[in-house]
């Protein structure tokens, strides 16, 4: 087992080498000691096949998960970003689904990136979409349940949000930019900064969507996500968005109807 583990660690290191292995005399010599070769390939050429496939497969997977980020920075900077990412963050999961789970952290550390805050927002958005796609399902809200709850019970009622829902504050309108980039719009230029409150959600048909909401509605959704009962949640929303206190006061009923229809609310837990 010690010999096998040693070989595995060597292969893991070699696969992450960025240059062709045959150009490295040390690796070429190690490959001869560790691999058999055959009548068609030298040992180092055998290892090179797997090294090339490692980079092709992993960079392809990241491009699929981060089309907006790659579109913002362009091919040259994208290749540099991915190379640095895979070098700094070795894959540690059996599934490629998790490959990009530290991309936001990595983007935040890359001071050289152009439009860095836009890139951070885009990375956060795109990883949120990855999480949403395979978030667990929840039964839809029973439309009769809201009407059957006694008025006195609403003060302590817990509003259950869909597990396939994410809340994201951004400094740039990245959701719309990502849509335009994915559709290949030539006019998808870098936008000016514009703060947005994004609600990301998955439909019953498993397609991904987003909506932009005001500060009051977003603060209320955040409070509900954090597990606050309805009345304290409304109080926190007013505290965090005082300019929309009136909107929170008069809009809750209408918001709940809309959020139930969209599938954002899936249950009400009356204690």
C-alpha positions as CSV (number, residue, x, y, z in Angstrom):
1,X,0.0,0.0,0.0
2,X,2.9,2.4,0.7
3,X,4.3,1.8,-2.8
4,X,0.9,2.3,-4.4
5,X,0.2,5.5,-2.4
6,X,3.6,6.8,-3.4
7,X,2.8,6.2,-7.1
8,X,-0.6,7.9,-6.7
9,X,0.9,11.0,-5.1
10,X,3.5,11.1,-7.9
11,X,0.8,10.9,-10.6
12,X,-1.3,13.5,-8.9
13,X,1.7,15.9,-8.9
14,X,2.6,15.1,-12.5
15,X,-0.9,15.5,-13.8
16,X,-1.0,19.1,-12.5
17,X,2.3,20.0,-14.3
18,X,1.5,22.7,-16.9
19,X,4.3,22.0,-19.4
20,X,4.8,18.9,-21.5
21,X,6.4,16.2,-19.3
22,X,9.0,15.2,-21.9
23,X,10.6,18.7,-21.5
24,X,11.4,17.9,-17.9
25,X,14.4,15.6,-17.5
26,X,13.7,14.8,-13.9
27,X,10.1,13.8,-14.6
28,X,11.2,11.8,-17.7
29,X,13.6,9.9,-15.5
30,X,11.0,9.3,-12.8
31,X,8.5,8.1,-15.3
32,X,11.0,5.5,-16.6
33,X,11.4,4.2,-13.0
34,X,7.7,4.1,-12.3
35,X,5.9,3.2,-15.5
36,X,6.4,0.4,-18.0
37,X,6.1,2.0,-21.4
38,X,5.3,-0.2,-24.5
39,X,6.3,-0.6,-28.1
40,X,4.5,2.6,-29.1
41,X,5.0,5.0,-26.1
42,X,7.8,5.8,-23.8
43,X,6.9,5.9,-20.1
44,X,6.8,9.7,-20.0
45,X,4.6,9.7,-23.1
46,X,2.1,7.4,-21.3
47,X,2.0,9.9,-18.4
48,X,1.6,12.8,-20.9
49,X,-1.6,11.4,-22.2
50,X,-3.2,11.6,-18.8
51,X,-1.7,15.0,-18.1
52,X,-3.3,16.4,-21.2
53,X,-6.6,14.9,-20.4
54,X,-6.5,16.3,-16.9
55,X,-6.2,19.8,-18.1
56,X,-8.6,19.4,-21.0
57,X,-11.3,17.8,-18.9
58,X,-11.0,20.1,-15.9
59,X,-10.7,23.4,-17.9
60,X,-13.7,22.3,-19.9
61,X,-15.8,21.6,-16.8
62,X,-14.9,25.0,-15.3
63,X,-15.8,26.8,-18.6
64,X,-19.2,25.1,-18.5
65,X,-19.8,26.2,-14.9
66,X,-18.4,29.8,-15.4
67,X,-19.4,31.0,-18.8
68,X,-20.1,34.5,-17.5
69,X,-16.8,34.8,-15.8
70,X,-14.8,33.6,-18.8
71,X,-16.8,35.9,-21.1
72,X,-16.0,39.0,-18.9
73,X,-12.2,38.5,-18.9
74,X,-11.6,36.9,-22.3
75,X,-9.7,33.8,-23.3
76,X,-6.2,34.8,-22.4
77,X,-7.0,35.9,-18.8
78,X,-9.4,32.9,-18.5
79,X,-6.6,30.5,-19.3
80,X,-4.4,32.2,-16.8
81,X,-7.1,32.2,-14.1
82,X,-7.9,28.5,-14.6
83,X,-4.2,27.5,-14.6
84,X,-3.6,29.3,-11.3
85,X,-6.8,27.9,-9.8
86,X,-6.1,24.3,-10.6
87,X,-2.5,24.7,-9.5
88,X,-3.6,26.3,-6.2
89,X,-6.7,24.2,-5.5
90,X,-6.2,20.5,-6.4
91,X,-9.4,18.7,-7.1
92,X,-10.4,16.9,-3.9
93,X,-13.8,15.5,-4.8
94,X,-14.8,12.5,-6.9
95,X,-17.3,14.6,-8.9
96,X,-16.5,17.4,-11.3
97,X,-19.6,19.1,-9.9
98,X,-17.5,20.3,-7.0
99,X,-14.5,21.4,-9.1
100,X,-15.4,25.1,-9.0
101,X,-16.4,25.3,-5.4
102,X,-13.5,27.6,-4.5
103,X,-13.5,29.8,-7.6
104,X,-15.0,32.8,-5.8
105,X,-12.3,32.6,-3.1
106,X,-9.7,32.4,-5.8
107,X,-11.0,35.3,-7.8
108,X,-11.0,37.4,-4.7
109,X,-7.3,36.8,-4.3
110,X,-6.4,37.7,-7.9
111,X,-5.5,41.4,-7.7
112,X,-4.4,41.2,-11.4
113,X,-7.9,40.5,-12.7
114,X,-9.5,43.3,-14.8
115,X,-13.0,44.4,-13.5
116,X,-12.2,42.5,-10.3
117,X,-15.4,43.3,-8.4
118,X,-17.5,42.4,-11.4
119,X,-15.6,39.1,-11.6
120,X,-16.2,38.4,-8.0
121,X,-20.0,39.0,-8.4
122,X,-20.1,36.8,-11.5
123,X,-18.2,34.0,-9.7
124,X,-20.6,34.1,-6.8
125,X,-23.6,34.1,-9.1
126,X,-22.4,31.2,-11.1
127,X,-21.5,29.0,-8.2
128,X,-24.9,29.8,-6.7
129,X,-26.5,28.5,-9.9
130,X,-24.4,25.3,-9.6
131,X,-25.7,24.8,-6.1
132,X,-29.3,25.6,-7.1
133,X,-29.3,23.1,-9.9
134,X,-29.0,20.1,-7.6
135,X,-30.5,21.5,-4.4
136,X,-33.1,19.2,-2.9
137,X,-36.7,19.4,-4.0
138,X,-39.6,20.6,-1.7
139,X,-43.3,20.1,-2.1
140,X,-45.1,23.3,-3.3
141,X,-47.0,25.4,-0.8
142,X,-50.6,24.4,-0.2
143,X,-52.5,27.5,-1.3
144,X,-55.2,26.8,1.2
145,X,-52.8,26.8,4.1
146,X,-52.2,30.5,4.2
147,X,-55.9,31.2,4.5
148,X,-56.4,28.7,7.3
149,X,-53.8,30.2,9.6
150,X,-55.4,32.2,12.5
151,X,-54.3,35.8,12.6
152,X,-52.9,35.5,16.1
153,X,-50.6,32.7,14.9
154,X,-48.8,34.8,12.3
155,X,-46.7,36.6,14.9
156,X,-44.7,33.4,15.6
157,X,-45.1,31.7,12.3
158,X,-42.0,30.4,10.6
159,X,-42.0,30.9,6.8
160,X,-40.1,28.1,5.1
161,X,-38.2,29.1,2.0
162,X,-37.5,26.7,-0.9
163,X,-34.1,25.0,-0.5
164,X,-33.7,25.7,-4.3
165,X,-33.5,29.4,-3.6
166,X,-30.4,31.7,-3.1
167,X,-30.2,35.4,-2.1
168,X,-27.3,37.4,-3.5
169,X,-26.4,41.1,-3.2
170,X,-24.2,42.2,-6.1
171,X,-22.5,45.5,-7.0
172,X,-23.0,44.8,-10.8
173,X,-26.0,43.5,-12.8
174,X,-24.3,40.2,-13.4
175,X,-27.4,38.1,-13.9
176,X,-28.4,40.0,-17.0
177,X,-24.9,40.3,-18.3
178,X,-24.5,36.5,-17.9
179,X,-27.6,35.9,-19.9
180,X,-26.4,38.1,-22.7
181,X,-23.0,36.5,-22.8
182,X,-24.5,33.0,-22.9
183,X,-26.7,34.0,-25.8
184,X,-23.7,35.4,-27.7
185,X,-24.9,39.0,-27.8
186,X,-22.2,41.1,-29.4
187,X,-23.4,44.1,-27.4
188,X,-22.8,42.5,-24.1
189,X,-20.3,45.2,-22.9
190,X,-19.0,45.6,-19.4
191,X,-21.8,47.3,-17.5
192,X,-21.5,50.2,-15.1
193,X,-21.7,49.4,-11.4
194,X,-25.3,49.0,-10.2
195,X,-26.2,47.4,-6.9
196,X,-28.8,44.7,-7.1
197,X,-30.7,42.3,-4.8
198,X,-31.0,39.0,-6.7
199,X,-33.3,36.1,-5.8
200,X,-32.0,33.0,-7.7
201,X,-34.4,30.1,-7.9
202,X,-35.2,26.9,-9.7
203,X,-38.5,26.2,-11.3
204,X,-40.5,23.0,-11.2
205,X,-39.1,22.2,-14.6
206,X,-35.6,22.5,-13.2
207,X,-34.7,25.6,-15.1
208,X,-32.8,28.4,-13.3
209,X,-34.2,31.9,-13.0
210,X,-33.5,35.2,-11.2
211,X,-35.5,38.1,-10.1
212,X,-34.4,41.6,-8.8
213,X,-36.2,42.8,-5.7
214,X,-36.2,46.0,-3.6
215,X,-34.2,46.4,-0.4
216,X,-37.2,45.8,1.9
217,X,-38.3,42.6,0.2
218,X,-34.7,41.3,0.1
219,X,-34.1,42.1,3.8
220,X,-37.3,40.3,4.7
221,X,-36.3,37.3,2.6
222,X,-32.9,37.3,4.4
223,X,-34.6,37.4,7.8
224,X,-36.9,34.5,6.9
225,X,-34.0,32.5,5.5
226,X,-32.2,33.0,8.8
227,X,-35.1,31.4,10.6
228,X,-36.8,34.5,12.2
229,X,-40.6,34.3,12.8
230,X,-42.6,36.6,10.6
231,X,-43.0,39.6,13.0
232,X,-39.4,39.8,14.0
233,X,-38.4,39.2,10.4
234,X,-40.5,42.3,9.4
235,X,-38.9,44.3,12.2
236,X,-35.4,43.4,11.0
237,X,-36.3,44.2,7.4
238,X,-37.5,47.7,8.5
239,X,-34.3,48.2,10.5
240,X,-32.1,47.2,7.6
241,X,-34.1,49.1,4.9
242,X,-35.7,52.0,6.7
243,X,-36.5,53.9,3.5
244,X,-38.8,51.0,2.6
245,X,-40.5,50.7,5.9
246,X,-43.9,51.5,4.4
247,X,-43.4,49.0,1.6
248,X,-42.6,46.3,4.1
249,X,-45.7,47.2,6.1
250,X,-48.2,47.2,3.2
251,X,-46.5,44.8,0.9
252,X,-46.1,41.6,3.0
253,X,-49.4,40.1,2.0
254,X,-48.9,40.7,-1.7
255,X,-45.3,39.6,-1.5
256,X,-46.3,36.3,0.1
257,X,-48.9,35.5,-2.6
258,X,-46.3,36.2,-5.3
259,X,-43.5,34.3,-3.5
260,X,-45.9,31.3,-3.0
261,X,-46.8,31.4,-6.7
262,X,-43.1,31.5,-7.7
263,X,-42.3,28.6,-5.4
264,X,-40.0,30.7,-3.1
265,X,-42.2,29.8,-0.1
266,X,-43.0,26.2,0.4
267,X,-44.5,26.0,3.8
268,X,-45.6,27.9,6.9
269,X,-44.8,26.4,10.3
270,X,-47.2,27.5,12.9
271,X,-45.9,26.8,16.4
